[in-house]
């Protein structure tokens, strides 16, 4: 190495200029730009690790940044360092990892991460989109930060929030399905659902009051952070799911949904469960279009008894002309022609 330094010194004296040294970060070497002599190796790059995503940005700007983006579902600066205990010197690294974990231990963040992991597991088991899981996490963080619902189990809160998130994003799931997954009773899910609705309504009022009291403090619209009250599950959405599980054709699915829509306009079966209404519509549509399904088959996927389906159908049958469109009988639906005579006697 000493000889290399002397060569660079001699070269600089001959040329009368500073040595032409080039740092090649790709190879980690320092070389002479004039003759290519390697003067140093394994240099440390002290520059910031900036990454540019300009090619991926459609707006045309250059959002350069370092590291991962902040997670809005967690609190704090999120700039902690994690020490791994793998590798050859596992014992010493493990001691360092334990010491670092104790020094930066945050019970709140740990509890949130555990809850998010459980939410992801439930959402995957229910086969719902990621947006439902993200909405559930957002609701859980708001409840956690407000220190509300003390004494309620984590599983109970998650069950109620999953049910709300499914309704908000029009991914219908029933109390029975959430109960079967989380083992929280249907009555308890109903109670926590009402309590959460009341809590988020109160939070909405507090946020709106804060904006009215000090408008200058909020430089952006807060409508995106407000909770939207959920409506009762639409039987038409349930018809689509149940028909898919029964492997009925697309035509019958559309007919059952239109029957449910006509039923809503007529006020028929008002006050009954959306499950019963959807099941009765599928029972009617399947017989009308010639792909009959028994009440027992439909009850297996709808989660209501076959007797409930028959009782609802008894109320539909006398007014069947009001629910059935004439074009289904004349032109058919998607090539399938309906026949009102196929409907079983109530």
N, C-alpha and C positions, 0 to 999 in steps of 0.2 A: 504494500500500500504506500510505503514511503517512496518507492521508486516512481509510482504513478504521480504522486504529488510533485516530485522533482521535475517530471516530464512536463506537467502543466505549467510549472514555474518557468522552466526554460523556454517553453513555447510562448509564454506571455512576454518574456524579456526580448525574444527575437522579434515578435510582431509588434511589441510596444503597446499592446492593448490588453485589457483584462481577458482571462481565459474564457473561451466560448463553451461554457458548461451547460448541458441540457439535462433536465430531470425528466426521465421517461417513467411516468407513473404507471403505465400499463405493464411494464416489466419490472418496475421497482429499482431501476438503475440510474446512476449519474454518469453520463458519458461526455466525452469531448466532441463538440459539434463540428470540429475541424477535421480530426483524424479518426473519430469513432472509438477511441480508447475508453474502456470502462473504468471509471475512477472510483465508483462506489456502488454497492448493491444493497438490496433490502431497505431502501429508504422508506420513511414513514410519511404518508400523505397527510398533512395537517389541515388540508382545506376542508370546508364544510361539505357534508355529503348531500348536496342539493340534487334533487331529481326534477326534471322538467317534463311536464305532461302537456305541452303545447299542441302536440299532434292529436291528442285525444280530445282537446277542448274545442267545441264547435263555435264558441263565442268569439274566438280569435285572440283572446288574451293569453297570458303565460302564467298559470297558477303554480309557480315553483314553490316547493315546500320541503321541509325536512321531516322524516319520520311519518308515523301514522297520524291520521286525523283524530281529533278529540272525540270521544264517545259521549253523546249527550245523555246517555242512560246511566252514566257513572258520575260521581262527584269528585271534586279535587282537581289537581293539576294533571294527573295521569302521566307523570313523567318519572315514575319509579323505575329503578333498575332491578332486574331479576338475575340472580346468580344461579347458574346450573351446577349440579354436583356430579355430572357425568365426566367421562374422560379417565385418564390414567390415575390422577391423584384424587380419587373419589372421596376419601375420608376427610381431607382438609377442605375440599370444595363443599362438602355437605355441611361442615361446621360453619363455613362462611355463609352458606345459603340460609341456615337456621338463624344466624345472628342478624343477617340482613332482613329476614322475614319478621323477626321480632321488632326490629327498629322501625320498620315501615308498616307494621300491622294496623289495618283499618277494619274494624268490625263492620262498619256500615257498608263499605264496598264489598267485603266478603259475603255479607248477607244478600246483597243485591245480585252478585254473581251467582250465588247458589239458587236464588229464585229464578233468574233468567235461564239457568240451565234446566230447571224443572219445567218452565214454560215452553222452552224449545222441545223438550221431550213430549209433553202433552200435545203440542201443536203438530208434531210429526205423527204421533199416534192417531190424531183426529184427521190427518190429511187435509189440513187447511193451509192457505197461502202464507208466505212469510210476513205479509203486511198485517195479518191477524196477530201473529206472534209479536211483532214490533209494537202494535197498538196496546197489546196486553202488558208488555214491558213498560211502556210509557205510563199507563195507568198505575201499575204497581209502584213505579218510582215516585209518582205524585203522592200516593197514599203513604209510602215509606217516609218521604221527606216531611210530610205533615204529621207523622207519628200518630196516625189515626188507626182505629180498629184494633186497639190493644186487646190481647186475649184471644183474638181470632187466629186460627191456625193458618199457616202459609198456604196449605192446599185448598182451604175453603176460599180464601181471597182469590187465588189463581183461578179456581173453578168459576167464580162469579164474573171475574174480569174476562176470561175466555168467552163466556156466554155473551157478554156485552159486545166484545170485539167482533165476534162472529155476526151478530145482528147488524152492527154498524157497517161492516163491509159486505153485507148481503151474502154471507156464507152460512146458510141456515143450519143450526145444530139445535137439537132439542135438549130439554132438561135430562131426559133419559140417557141420551148419548154422553153428556158431560158426567152424569152420575156413574155410568158404567166405566168411564175412564178414570175418574179421580176418586171414586168411592166416597164422595161427599153426597149425602142424601139429597133427594130432590127438594124436600122441604127446606133444608139448609141453604141450597143453592138459590131458591126463591127468596129467602130472607136476606141473604147477602146481596142479591141482585137489587132488591129495593133499597137497601142501606147504601150501596154504592151509587145508585142513581141520585139519592138525596145528597150524598157527600159531594159528588161532582157538580150538582146543581148549585150547591152553596159556594163551591170554589169558583164557578162561573160568575156568580154575583159579586164575589170579592174582587175578582180580576177586573170586572167592568167598573166597579166603584173606584178602584185604584187609578184606572185610566181617566175617569171623570174628575177625580180630585186633583190629579197632576198630569195633564195631557202631555206636557213637554218631556216628561220622564220616559215616555214610550215613543221611540222613533220609528216603530213599525206596527203594522196591523196585528192585533192579538187574536183575530178571529180563528187563525189556525191552531191556536192553543186551547180554544174553548171546547168543552165537552158537548157532543151532539147527542141529545136524548134519543134512545132507540125506540123503534116502533115494533108492534107485534109482528111476528114472523108471517110473511106472505105465503098463503097456501100454494100459490103458483110456483114459488121457488122450491117448495117441498115436492111438488109434483115432478119436477125435473129430476131431482135426486132419486126419488122412489121409483120412477119409471126406468131410470138407468140401472138401478139395482135389480129390478124385475126383468131387465133385458127386453123391454117393450120398444117398439119402433118409434122413430122420431115423430111420425104422424100422430100416434096415440098420445105422445107427450104433449104436443101442441094442442090437441083436442081437449085433453084433461085440463090444461092451463086455461084455455078459453072457457071451458065450463066453469072453472073456479072464478074467472073474471065475470062471467054472466051472473053467477050466483051472488057475487058481491054487489053487483048493480041491483039485483032483485031483493037483496036483504035476506036471502034464504040462508038458513042454518046460522043466523046471527047469534053470537054468544058461544058457539061451540069451538072446541079446540081446533087450531089450524091443522093438526095432525088428522083429526077426524074428517075435516072438510077435504083435505088433499086425498085421503084414502078413498072417500066416497066418490070423488071426481074421477080417480083412476079406475075404480070399479065400474063406473058408468061408461067411461070412454073405452075401456077394453072390450066390453060387451058390445057397445055400439059399433065399433070398427072391426069386429070379427076376430079379435085376439083375446078372448075372455080369460080373465084371471079371477080365481076364487077369492072370497073375502079372507079365507085363511092364508092364502099366499101373500096377499097385500098386508095383512096384519103382521106378518113375520118381519117385514121391512119397515113398516110405519110405526110399530111399537104401540098399536092400539088393538083391542080385542076384535075378533071378527063380528061379535055381536054389536059392538059400537058402530062398525062399518055398515051393517045391515040396517040398524036403526036410523042412521043418517040417510041411507039410500031410500028408506020408506018415506022420508020427507021430500026427497027429490022426485021420486017416481010420478006422483000426481001432477007435478008441474014441469015435467020433462020437456014439453014443447017450448017452454020459455028459455030453457038452457041450451037447447040443441039448435044450431044454425042450419038453415035449410040447404045451404050449399054443400054441407057435409053429406047430405042424403042425395043430392042431385049430381054435383060435380065431384064430390069426394074431397079428400084431403091428402095431397101428395100421391094421388093415384089409388088411394084406398077409399072406397065408397062405404058410407055408413048405412045402417038399416035400423030404424027405431024398433022394429019387431024383434030384434035380437035381445033387447033389454029384458031381463028376467022380471017376472011379476013380483011386486013387493008384498 
